[in-house]
Amino acid sequence: MEYGFAKLSKGPDALAAILHALAAPVPHFMAWVTIQTELLGGLAIRRALNHRTGHGSTPSNVSNDLYGRLRNQFSEEQLLQRAGKSHLKIIGRV
């Protein structure tokens, strides 16, 4: 969304001039389409992330949630054993 706002703040004519220099077809139309796509796409992604948990999913939240689920099914020792085995398999394949 930040890129869309930046392009909008500089004006669509500035982006159209760049697109014209790149020989893009219909540069003014493409400038508006680009700005709207970036704004609406960013908004859609932000809403989707916020809708899932109410505050958005960060990698740490996902990691903690996954660890919690695995911890319910396996002991700490079993998790460490499985992690060690998967690490060896990955190295062995290379």
N, C-alpha and C positions, 0 to 999 in steps of 0.2 A: 504494500500500500504506500510505503514511503516514496517509492519511485514514481508512482502515479501522481502523488501530491507534488513532488518536485517538478515533474513535467507540466502539471497544471499551473503551478506557481510561475514558471518561466513563460508560460503561454503555449498553446498548441502550435502557434506559428513558428516558434523556435524548433520544435520537433519536426514540423512539416518541412522546414528548410533543410534539416539534416536528412530526412527521408528523401527529399527531392535531390539532394547531392548524391545519395546512394541509388538514385534512379528507381525508387519505389513507385509503383503505380498509384495514382490518386493520393498524393502525399498528405493533403489536409484531412481527407477522410480517414486515412490510415493513422494519422496522429490522434484523432479523436477515438478511434477504435482501440488503439494501444492504451491510451490513458484510461478509458472506461474499463478495459479488460483488466488492467493492473489494479484499479480501485475495487472493482466488483469481485475479482478473484481473491484479492487479499482479504476483503471483508468476509467472503464465504469461508475461507480457511480459518479466519479468526473465530467466526461464529461456530464452525464445526468443532474446533478445539474447546471452546468455552462450553458448548452444549454438552459435551461428553461428561465432564466432571464438575462443571460449575465454575471452575477456575482455570481450566486448560490443563492439558497433559504435558508435563515436562519430562525429559528423559529420566530424571531422578524419580518422579512419581511412578512412571511405568516400571522402572527397575525395582523400586520398593514393592510395588504391587505384585510383580512377577516373583520376586524373592519370597514374599509372604505366602503366595499360593504354593510355591514349591516346598516351602518350609512346613506347610500343613500336610504334605504328602510324604516327605522324606526327612530323615534326621539330618543334623549338621554333617555328621560323618559320611552319610550316603551322598549328600550333595558334593562334598569335597572329593569323594571317590569318583563320582560321575564327571565332575569338572576335570579331574586329572586324566581320566580315560579319554574324554573328548579332545583334550589338548594334545595328547599323544597321537590320536588318530589324525588330527589335522596336520601335525608335523610329519607323520609317517606318509601322508599322501603327497607331500611336496617333493 
